[in-house]
Amino acid sequence: MTIEQYTPEKLDQFTLRLFDVAADIRDLAKSARDANFNGIPIHDKKALLWVESLEIWVKKSQANYEIALKERK
């Protein structure tokens, strides 16, 4: 596993990419709601695993940041 250095700007770019994905999902939900569509067949297993992994990655990144801040002092 490669460790990348993330600047605040790179974190912002990553966040905006996630927001774009979330906005697409919200658009899909709104469209389905407006069409009174009760269910969309979606294979979600991988997406849910990715989200879970992303949540873990964020927690680890926060912990690494806190450690780096303490070491800096």
Protein Blocks (a to p, Z undefined) as FASTA:
>chain_A
ZZddddfklmmmmmmmmmmmmmmmmmmmmmmmmnopabdcddfklmmmmmmmmmmmmmmm
mmmmmmmmmmmZZ
